[in-house]
């Protein structure tokens, strides 16, 4: 399997995928936190991790 065969969502945790799916639905950090029963800080951390993962995939 070539490196470019990897899909970004395969590299995310279950929770990061959940946050990402809600984020692309234009949900706010507050909305996501309430829906997933986690803090807004945790949501921001997950978003940061997702962005970092996507950056690594597109730049390497």
mmJSON file of the N, C-alpha and C atoms, coordinates in Angstrom:
{"data_MODEL":{"atom_site":{
"group_PDB":["ATOM","ATOM","ATOM","ATOM","ATOM","ATOM","ATOM","ATOM","ATOM","ATOM","ATOM","ATOM","ATOM","ATOM","ATOM","ATOM","ATOM","ATOM","ATOM","ATOM","ATOM","ATOM","ATOM","ATOM","ATOM","ATOM","ATOM","ATOM","ATOM","ATOM","ATOM","ATOM","ATOM","ATOM","ATOM","ATOM","ATOM","ATOM","ATOM","ATOM","ATOM","ATOM","ATOM","ATOM","ATOM","ATOM","ATOM","ATOM","ATOM","ATOM","ATOM","ATOM","ATOM","ATOM","ATOM","ATOM","ATOM","ATOM","ATOM","ATOM","ATOM","ATOM","ATOM","ATOM","ATOM","ATOM","ATOM","ATOM","ATOM","ATOM","ATOM","ATOM","ATOM","ATOM","ATOM","ATOM","ATOM","ATOM","ATOM","ATOM","ATOM","ATOM","ATOM","ATOM","ATOM","ATOM","ATOM","ATOM","ATOM","ATOM","ATOM","ATOM","ATOM","ATOM","ATOM","ATOM","ATOM","ATOM","ATOM","ATOM","ATOM","ATOM","ATOM","ATOM","ATOM","ATOM","ATOM","ATOM","ATOM","ATOM","ATOM","ATOM","ATOM","ATOM","ATOM","ATOM","ATOM","ATOM","ATOM","ATOM","ATOM","ATOM","ATOM","ATOM","ATOM","ATOM","ATOM","ATOM","ATOM","ATOM","ATOM","ATOM","ATOM","ATOM","ATOM","ATOM","ATOM","ATOM","ATOM","ATOM","ATOM","ATOM","ATOM","ATOM","ATOM","ATOM","ATOM","ATOM","ATOM","ATOM","ATOM","ATOM","ATOM","ATOM","ATOM","ATOM","ATOM","ATOM","ATOM","ATOM","ATOM","ATOM","ATOM","ATOM","ATOM","ATOM","ATOM","ATOM","ATOM","ATOM","ATOM","ATOM","ATOM","ATOM","ATOM","ATOM","ATOM","ATOM","ATOM","ATOM"],
"id":[1,2,3,4,5,6,7,8,9,10,11,12,13,14,15,16,17,18,19,20,21,22,23,24,25,26,27,28,29,30,31,32,33,34,35,36,37,38,39,40,41,42,43,44,45,46,47,48,49,50,51,52,53,54,55,56,57,58,59,60,61,62,63,64,65,66,67,68,69,70,71,72,73,74,75,76,77,78,79,80,81,82,83,84,85,86,87,88,89,90,91,92,93,94,95,96,97,98,99,100,101,102,103,104,105,106,107,108,109,110,111,112,113,114,115,116,117,118,119,120,121,122,123,124,125,126,127,128,129,130,131,132,133,134,135,136,137,138,139,140,141,142,143,144,145,146,147,148,149,150,151,152,153,154,155,156,157,158,159,160,161,162,163,164,165,166,167,168,169,170,171,172,173,174,175,176,177,178,179,180],
"type_symbol":["N","C","C","N","C","C","N","C","C","N","C","C","N","C","C","N","C","C","N","C","C","N","C","C","N","C","C","N","C","C","N","C","C","N","C","C","N","C","C","N","C","C","N","C","C","N","C","C","N","C","C","N","C","C","N","C","C","N","C","C","N","C","C","N","C","C","N","C","C","N","C","C","N","C","C","N","C","C","N","C","C","N","C","C","N","C","C","N","C","C","N","C","C","N","C","C","N","C","C","N","C","C","N","C","C","N","C","C","N","C","C","N","C","C","N","C","C","N","C","C","N","C","C","N","C","C","N","C","C","N","C","C","N","C","C","N","C","C","N","C","C","N","C","C","N","C","C","N","C","C","N","C","C","N","C","C","N","C","C","N","C","C","N","C","C","N","C","C","N","C","C","N","C","C","N","C","C","N","C","C"],
"label_atom_id":["N","CA","C","N","CA","C","N","CA","C","N","CA","C","N","CA","C","N","CA","C","N","CA","C","N","CA","C","N","CA","C","N","CA","C","N","CA","C","N","CA","C","N","CA","C","N","CA","C","N","CA","C","N","CA","C","N","CA","C","N","CA","C","N","CA","C","N","CA","C","N","CA","C","N","CA","C","N","CA","C","N","CA","C","N","CA","C","N","CA","C","N","CA","C","N","CA","C","N","CA","C","N","CA","C","N","CA","C","N","CA","C","N","CA","C","N","CA","C","N","CA","C","N","CA","C","N","CA","C","N","CA","C","N","CA","C","N","CA","C","N","CA","C","N","CA","C","N","CA","C","N","CA","C","N","CA","C","N","CA","C","N","CA","C","N","CA","C","N","CA","C","N","CA","C","N","CA","C","N","CA","C","N","CA","C","N","CA","C","N","CA","C","N","CA","C","N","CA","C","N","CA","C","N","CA","C","N","CA","C"],
"label_alt_id":[null,null,null,null,null,null,null,null,null,null,null,null,null,null,null,null,null,null,null,null,null,null,null,null,null,null,null,null,null,null,null,null,null,null,null,null,null,null,null,null,null,null,null,null,null,null,null,null,null,null,null,null,null,null,null,null,null,null,null,null,null,null,null,null,null,null,null,null,null,null,null,null,null,null,null,null,null,null,null,null,null,null,null,null,null,null,null,null,null,null,null,null,null,null,null,null,null,null,null,null,null,null,null,null,null,null,null,null,null,null,null,null,null,null,null,null,null,null,null,null,null,null,null,null,null,null,null,null,null,null,null,null,null,null,null,null,null,null,null,null,null,null,null,null,null,null,null,null,null,null,null,null,null,null,null,null,null,null,null,null,null,null,null,null,null,null,null,null,null,null,null,null,null,null,null,null,null,null,null,null],
"label_comp_id":["UNK","UNK","UNK","UNK","UNK","UNK","UNK","UNK","UNK","UNK","UNK","UNK","UNK","UNK","UNK","UNK","UNK","UNK","UNK","UNK","UNK","UNK","UNK","UNK","UNK","UNK","UNK","UNK","UNK","UNK","UNK","UNK","UNK","UNK","UNK","UNK","UNK","UNK","UNK","UNK","UNK","UNK","UNK","UNK","UNK","UNK","UNK","UNK","UNK","UNK","UNK","UNK","UNK","UNK","UNK","UNK","UNK","UNK","UNK","UNK","UNK","UNK","UNK","UNK","UNK","UNK","UNK","UNK","UNK","UNK","UNK","UNK","UNK","UNK","UNK","UNK","UNK","UNK","UNK","UNK","UNK","UNK","UNK","UNK","UNK","UNK","UNK","UNK","UNK","UNK","UNK","UNK","UNK","UNK","UNK","UNK","UNK","UNK","UNK","UNK","UNK","UNK","UNK","UNK","UNK","UNK","UNK","UNK","UNK","UNK","UNK","UNK","UNK","UNK","UNK","UNK","UNK","UNK","UNK","UNK","UNK","UNK","UNK","UNK","UNK","UNK","UNK","UNK","UNK","UNK","UNK","UNK","UNK","UNK","UNK","UNK","UNK","UNK","UNK","UNK","UNK","UNK","UNK","UNK","UNK","UNK","UNK","UNK","UNK","UNK","UNK","UNK","UNK","UNK","UNK","UNK","UNK","UNK","UNK","UNK","UNK","UNK","UNK","UNK","UNK","UNK","UNK","UNK","UNK","UNK","UNK","UNK","UNK","UNK","UNK","UNK","UNK","UNK","UNK","UNK"],
"label_asym_id":["A","A","A","A","A","A","A","A","A","A","A","A","A","A","A","A","A","A","A","A","A","A","A","A","A","A","A","A","A","A","A","A","A","A","A","A","A","A","A","A","A","A","A","A","A","A","A","A","A","A","A","A","A","A","A","A","A","A","A","A","A","A","A","A","A","A","A","A","A","A","A","A","A","A","A","A","A","A","A","A","A","A","A","A","A","A","A","A","A","A","A","A","A","A","A","A","A","A","A","A","A","A","A","A","A","A","A","A","A","A","A","A","A","A","A","A","A","A","A","A","A","A","A","A","A","A","A","A","A","A","A","A","A","A","A","A","A","A","A","A","A","A","A","A","A","A","A","A","A","A","A","A","A","A","A","A","A","A","A","A","A","A","A","A","A","A","A","A","A","A","A","A","A","A","A","A","A","A","A","A"],
"label_entity_id":["1","1","1","1","1","1","1","1","1","1","1","1","1","1","1","1","1","1","1","1","1","1","1","1","1","1","1","1","1","1","1","1","1","1","1","1","1","1","1","1","1","1","1","1","1","1","1","1","1","1","1","1","1","1","1","1","1","1","1","1","1","1","1","1","1","1","1","1","1","1","1","1","1","1","1","1","1","1","1","1","1","1","1","1","1","1","1","1","1","1","1","1","1","1","1","1","1","1","1","1","1","1","1","1","1","1","1","1","1","1","1","1","1","1","1","1","1","1","1","1","1","1","1","1","1","1","1","1","1","1","1","1","1","1","1","1","1","1","1","1","1","1","1","1","1","1","1","1","1","1","1","1","1","1","1","1","1","1","1","1","1","1","1","1","1","1","1","1","1","1","1","1","1","1","1","1","1","1","1","1"],
"label_seq_id":[1,1,1,2,2,2,3,3,3,4,4,4,5,5,5,6,6,6,7,7,7,8,8,8,9,9,9,10,10,10,11,11,11,12,12,12,13,13,13,14,14,14,15,15,15,16,16,16,17,17,17,18,18,18,19,19,19,20,20,20,21,21,21,22,22,22,23,23,23,24,24,24,25,25,25,26,26,26,27,27,27,28,28,28,29,29,29,30,30,30,31,31,31,32,32,32,33,33,33,34,34,34,35,35,35,36,36,36,37,37,37,38,38,38,39,39,39,40,40,40,41,41,41,42,42,42,43,43,43,44,44,44,45,45,45,46,46,46,47,47,47,48,48,48,49,49,49,50,50,50,51,51,51,52,52,52,53,53,53,54,54,54,55,55,55,56,56,56,57,57,57,58,58,58,59,59,59,60,60,60],
"pdbx_PDB_ins_code":[null,null,null,null,null,null,null,null,null,null,null,null,null,null,null,null,null,null,null,null,null,null,null,null,null,null,null,null,null,null,null,null,null,null,null,null,null,null,null,null,null,null,null,null,null,null,null,null,null,null,null,null,null,null,null,null,null,null,null,null,null,null,null,null,null,null,null,null,null,null,null,null,null,null,null,null,null,null,null,null,null,null,null,null,null,null,null,null,null,null,null,null,null,null,null,null,null,null,null,null,null,null,null,null,null,null,null,null,null,null,null,null,null,null,null,null,null,null,null,null,null,null,null,null,null,null,null,null,null,null,null,null,null,null,null,null,null,null,null,null,null,null,null,null,null,null,null,null,null,null,null,null,null,null,null,null,null,null,null,null,null,null,null,null,null,null,null,null,null,null,null,null,null,null,null,null,null,null,null,null],
"Cartn_x":[0.848,0.0,0.892,0.603,1.369,0.958,1.867,1.58,0.338,0.151,-0.986,-2.307,-2.285,-3.513,-4.229,-3.545,-4.166,-5.196,-6.294,-7.328,-7.241,-7.354,-7.204,-8.094,-9.34,-10.246,-9.804,-9.0,-8.51,-7.473,-6.911,-5.864,-6.403,-7.693,-8.304,-8.889,-8.937,-9.607,-11.115,-11.832,-13.299,-13.869,-13.377,-13.899,-13.522,-12.313,-11.917,-12.816,-13.163,-14.08,-15.444,-15.927,-17.229,-17.207,-16.152,-16.02,-15.937,-15.14,-14.981,-16.314,-17.066,-18.358,-19.307,-19.301,-20.159,-19.634,-18.33,-17.71,-18.064,-18.029,-18.349,-19.842,-20.638,-22.065,-22.304,-21.22,-21.262,-21.717,-21.497,-21.803,-20.713,-21.093,-20.123,-19.422,-18.335,-17.624,-18.56,-19.363,-20.316,-21.338,-21.875,-22.847,-22.241,-21.026,-20.346,-20.127,-19.664,-19.418,-20.697,-21.786,-23.056,-23.54,-23.399,-23.883,-23.074,-21.76,-20.892,-20.616,-21.184,-21.005,-19.532,-18.833,-17.435,-17.279,-16.15,-15.935,-15.57,-15.762,-15.384,-13.876,-13.114,-11.656,-11.287,-11.969,-11.713,-12.07,-13.159,-13.536,-12.432,-11.94,-10.868,-9.612,-9.311,-8.151,-8.337,-9.53,-9.806,-9.698,-10.222,-10.136,-8.675,-7.888,-6.465,-5.773,-6.098,-5.507,-5.9,-7.155,-7.63,-6.888,-6.779,-6.086,-4.623,-3.995,-2.598,-2.461,-3.347,-3.314,-3.497,-4.46,-4.695,-3.496,-2.873,-1.685,-0.566,-0.313,0.761,0.516,-0.721,-1.052,-0.832,-1.196,-1.105,0.28,1.135,2.454,3.611,3.329,4.423,4.115],
"Cartn_y":[-1.179,0.0,1.24,2.159,3.394,4.356,5.267,6.253,7.075,7.426,8.282,7.521,6.221,5.431,5.608,6.163,6.361,7.467,7.263,8.278,8.943,10.281,10.986,10.451,10.108,9.668,8.35,7.555,6.305,6.569,7.749,8.094,8.812,9.021,9.729,8.744,9.182,8.375,8.445,7.568,7.565,8.928,9.472,10.756,11.891,11.87,12.899,12.85,11.65,11.506,12.102,11.833,12.365,13.89,14.461,15.918,16.483,15.854,16.315,16.303,15.213,15.107,16.229,16.566,17.653,19.013,19.149,20.404,20.733,19.739,19.995,20.244,19.991,20.326,21.738,22.5,23.881,23.991,22.952,23.009,23.829,24.56,25.325,24.411,24.906,24.16,23.852,24.829,24.64,23.555,23.599,22.588,21.183,21.07,19.767,19.25,20.127,19.733,19.217,19.921,19.506,18.183,18.02,16.798,15.565,15.752,14.618,14.496,15.399,15.385,15.482,16.432,16.706,18.219,18.661,20.097,20.754,22.061,22.81,22.748,22.723,22.601,21.274,20.214,18.906,18.928,19.584,19.723,20.448,21.551,22.305,21.455,20.628,19.736,18.735,18.176,17.228,17.915,19.12,19.868,20.122,20.498,20.726,19.456,18.329,17.052,16.697,16.93,16.652,17.528,18.818,19.74,19.34,18.94,18.508,17.267,16.317,15.094,15.423,16.263,16.634,17.388,18.232,18.965,17.994,17.035,16.07,15.28,14.91,14.122,14.935,16.197,17.01,17.588,17.572,18.185,17.198,15.926,14.945,13.81],
"Cartn_z":[0.0,0.0,0.0,-0.888,-0.97,0.142,0.485,1.53,1.221,-0.037,-0.376,-0.423,-0.143,-0.067,1.268,2.255,3.566,3.493,4.155,4.225,5.596,5.664,6.94,8.057,7.747,8.81,9.435,8.725,9.291,10.382,10.391,11.349,12.58,12.622,13.742,14.741,15.995,17.011,16.779,17.431,17.318,17.716,18.813,19.301,18.358,17.81,16.848,15.616,15.175,14.036,14.369,15.582,15.999,16.009,16.575,16.628,15.212,14.367,12.988,12.24,12.378,11.695,12.129,13.403,13.891,13.441,13.403,12.986,11.533,10.666,9.258,9.044,10.072,10.03,10.577,10.725,11.225,12.673,13.448,14.881,15.569,16.593,17.37,18.371,18.921,19.958,21.118,21.482,22.578,22.229,21.007,20.565,20.598,20.09,20.048,21.462,22.34,23.732,24.387,24.178,24.775,24.192,22.897,22.247,22.656,22.848,23.178,24.68,25.464,26.925,27.324,26.675,26.999,27.127,27.659,27.833,26.5,26.446,25.249,25.023,26.1,25.975,25.321,25.692,25.09,23.606,23.272,21.856,21.101,21.665,21.007,20.847,21.839,21.735,20.596,20.486,19.402,18.041,17.937,16.682,16.328,17.308,17.091,16.597,17.203,16.789,15.358,15.017,13.654,12.653,12.954,12.054,11.896,12.984,12.935,12.052,12.211,11.406,9.931,9.604,8.208,7.638,8.443,7.996,7.648,8.521,8.278,7.005,6.766,5.573,4.303,4.332,3.117,2.866,3.877,3.715,3.707,3.843,3.83,2.906],
"occupancy":[1.0,1.0,1.0,1.0,1.0,1.0,1.0,1.0,1.0,1.0,1.0,1.0,1.0,1.0,1.0,1.0,1.0,1.0,1.0,1.0,1.0,1.0,1.0,1.0,1.0,1.0,1.0,1.0,1.0,1.0,1.0,1.0,1.0,1.0,1.0,1.0,1.0,1.0,1.0,1.0,1.0,1.0,1.0,1.0,1.0,1.0,1.0,1.0,1.0,1.0,1.0,1.0,1.0,1.0,1.0,1.0,1.0,1.0,1.0,1.0,1.0,1.0,1.0,1.0,1.0,1.0,1.0,1.0,1.0,1.0,1.0,1.0,1.0,1.0,1.0,1.0,1.0,1.0,1.0,1.0,1.0,1.0,1.0,1.0,1.0,1.0,1.0,1.0,1.0,1.0,1.0,1.0,1.0,1.0,1.0,1.0,1.0,1.0,1.0,1.0,1.0,1.0,1.0,1.0,1.0,1.0,1.0,1.0,1.0,1.0,1.0,1.0,1.0,1.0,1.0,1.0,1.0,1.0,1.0,1.0,1.0,1.0,1.0,1.0,1.0,1.0,1.0,1.0,1.0,1.0,1.0,1.0,1.0,1.0,1.0,1.0,1.0,1.0,1.0,1.0,1.0,1.0,1.0,1.0,1.0,1.0,1.0,1.0,1.0,1.0,1.0,1.0,1.0,1.0,1.0,1.0,1.0,1.0,1.0,1.0,1.0,1.0,1.0,1.0,1.0,1.0,1.0,1.0,1.0,1.0,1.0,1.0,1.0,1.0,1.0,1.0,1.0,1.0,1.0,1.0],
"B_iso_or_equiv":[0.0,0.0,0.0,0.0,0.0,0.0,0.0,0.0,0.0,0.0,0.0,0.0,0.0,0.0,0.0,0.0,0.0,0.0,0.0,0.0,0.0,0.0,0.0,0.0,0.0,0.0,0.0,0.0,0.0,0.0,0.0,0.0,0.0,0.0,0.0,0.0,0.0,0.0,0.0,0.0,0.0,0.0,0.0,0.0,0.0,0.0,0.0,0.0,0.0,0.0,0.0,0.0,0.0,0.0,0.0,0.0,0.0,0.0,0.0,0.0,0.0,0.0,0.0,0.0,0.0,0.0,0.0,0.0,0.0,0.0,0.0,0.0,0.0,0.0,0.0,0.0,0.0,0.0,0.0,0.0,0.0,0.0,0.0,0.0,0.0,0.0,0.0,0.0,0.0,0.0,0.0,0.0,0.0,0.0,0.0,0.0,0.0,0.0,0.0,0.0,0.0,0.0,0.0,0.0,0.0,0.0,0.0,0.0,0.0,0.0,0.0,0.0,0.0,0.0,0.0,0.0,0.0,0.0,0.0,0.0,0.0,0.0,0.0,0.0,0.0,0.0,0.0,0.0,0.0,0.0,0.0,0.0,0.0,0.0,0.0,0.0,0.0,0.0,0.0,0.0,0.0,0.0,0.0,0.0,0.0,0.0,0.0,0.0,0.0,0.0,0.0,0.0,0.0,0.0,0.0,0.0,0.0,0.0,0.0,0.0,0.0,0.0,0.0,0.0,0.0,0.0,0.0,0.0,0.0,0.0,0.0,0.0,0.0,0.0,0.0,0.0,0.0,0.0,0.0,0.0],
"pdbx_formal_charge":[null,null,null,null,null,null,null,null,null,null,null,null,null,null,null,null,null,null,null,null,null,null,null,null,null,null,null,null,null,null,null,null,null,null,null,null,null,null,null,null,null,null,null,null,null,null,null,null,null,null,null,null,null,null,null,null,null,null,null,null,null,null,null,null,null,null,null,null,null,null,null,null,null,null,null,null,null,null,null,null,null,null,null,null,null,null,null,null,null,null,null,null,null,null,null,null,null,null,null,null,null,null,null,null,null,null,null,null,null,null,null,null,null,null,null,null,null,null,null,null,null,null,null,null,null,null,null,null,null,null,null,null,null,null,null,null,null,null,null,null,null,null,null,null,null,null,null,null,null,null,null,null,null,null,null,null,null,null,null,null,null,null,null,null,null,null,null,null,null,null,null,null,null,null,null,null,null,null,null,null],
"auth_seq_id":[1,1,1,2,2,2,3,3,3,4,4,4,5,5,5,6,6,6,7,7,7,8,8,8,9,9,9,10,10,10,11,11,11,12,12,12,13,13,13,14,14,14,15,15,15,16,16,16,17,17,17,18,18,18,19,19,19,20,20,20,21,21,21,22,22,22,23,23,23,24,24,24,25,25,25,26,26,26,27,27,27,28,28,28,29,29,29,30,30,30,31,31,31,32,32,32,33,33,33,34,34,34,35,35,35,36,36,36,37,37,37,38,38,38,39,39,39,40,40,40,41,41,41,42,42,42,43,43,43,44,44,44,45,45,45,46,46,46,47,47,47,48,48,48,49,49,49,50,50,50,51,51,51,52,52,52,53,53,53,54,54,54,55,55,55,56,56,56,57,57,57,58,58,58,59,59,59,60,60,60],
"auth_comp_id":["UNK","UNK","UNK","UNK","UNK","UNK","UNK","UNK","UNK","UNK","UNK","UNK","UNK","UNK","UNK","UNK","UNK","UNK","UNK","UNK","UNK","UNK","UNK","UNK","UNK","UNK","UNK","UNK","UNK","UNK","UNK","UNK","UNK","UNK","UNK","UNK","UNK","UNK","UNK","UNK","UNK","UNK","UNK","UNK","UNK","UNK","UNK","UNK","UNK","UNK","UNK","UNK","UNK","UNK","UNK","UNK","UNK","UNK","UNK","UNK","UNK","UNK","UNK","UNK","UNK","UNK","UNK","UNK","UNK","UNK","UNK","UNK","UNK","UNK","UNK","UNK","UNK","UNK","UNK","UNK","UNK","UNK","UNK","UNK","UNK","UNK","UNK","UNK","UNK","UNK","UNK","UNK","UNK","UNK","UNK","UNK","UNK","UNK","UNK","UNK","UNK","UNK","UNK","UNK","UNK","UNK","UNK","UNK","UNK","UNK","UNK","UNK","UNK","UNK","UNK","UNK","UNK","UNK","UNK","UNK","UNK","UNK","UNK","UNK","UNK","UNK","UNK","UNK","UNK","UNK","UNK","UNK","UNK","UNK","UNK","UNK","UNK","UNK","UNK","UNK","UNK","UNK","UNK","UNK","UNK","UNK","UNK","UNK","UNK","UNK","UNK","UNK","UNK","UNK","UNK","UNK","UNK","UNK","UNK","UNK","UNK","UNK","UNK","UNK","UNK","UNK","UNK","UNK","UNK","UNK","UNK","UNK","UNK","UNK","UNK","UNK","UNK","UNK","UNK","UNK"],
"auth_asym_id":["A","A","A","A","A","A","A","A","A","A","A","A","A","A","A","A","A","A","A","A","A","A","A","A","A","A","A","A","A","A","A","A","A","A","A","A","A","A","A","A","A","A","A","A","A","A","A","A","A","A","A","A","A","A","A","A","A","A","A","A","A","A","A","A","A","A","A","A","A","A","A","A","A","A","A","A","A","A","A","A","A","A","A","A","A","A","A","A","A","A","A","A","A","A","A","A","A","A","A","A","A","A","A","A","A","A","A","A","A","A","A","A","A","A","A","A","A","A","A","A","A","A","A","A","A","A","A","A","A","A","A","A","A","A","A","A","A","A","A","A","A","A","A","A","A","A","A","A","A","A","A","A","A","A","A","A","A","A","A","A","A","A","A","A","A","A","A","A","A","A","A","A","A","A","A","A","A","A","A","A"],
"auth_atom_id":["N","CA","C","N","CA","C","N","CA","C","N","CA","C","N","CA","C","N","CA","C","N","CA","C","N","CA","C","N","CA","C","N","CA","C","N","CA","C","N","CA","C","N","CA","C","N","CA","C","N","CA","C","N","CA","C","N","CA","C","N","CA","C","N","CA","C","N","CA","C","N","CA","C","N","CA","C","N","CA","C","N","CA","C","N","CA","C","N","CA","C","N","CA","C","N","CA","C","N","CA","C","N","CA","C","N","CA","C","N","CA","C","N","CA","C","N","CA","C","N","CA","C","N","CA","C","N","CA","C","N","CA","C","N","CA","C","N","CA","C","N","CA","C","N","CA","C","N","CA","C","N","CA","C","N","CA","C","N","CA","C","N","CA","C","N","CA","C","N","CA","C","N","CA","C","N","CA","C","N","CA","C","N","CA","C","N","CA","C","N","CA","C","N","CA","C","N","CA","C","N","CA","C","N","CA","C","N","CA","C"],
"pdbx_PDB_model_num":[1,1,1,1,1,1,1,1,1,1,1,1,1,1,1,1,1,1,1,1,1,1,1,1,1,1,1,1,1,1,1,1,1,1,1,1,1,1,1,1,1,1,1,1,1,1,1,1,1,1,1,1,1,1,1,1,1,1,1,1,1,1,1,1,1,1,1,1,1,1,1,1,1,1,1,1,1,1,1,1,1,1,1,1,1,1,1,1,1,1,1,1,1,1,1,1,1,1,1,1,1,1,1,1,1,1,1,1,1,1,1,1,1,1,1,1,1,1,1,1,1,1,1,1,1,1,1,1,1,1,1,1,1,1,1,1,1,1,1,1,1,1,1,1,1,1,1,1,1,1,1,1,1,1,1,1,1,1,1,1,1,1,1,1,1,1,1,1,1,1,1,1,1,1,1,1,1,1,1,1]
}}}
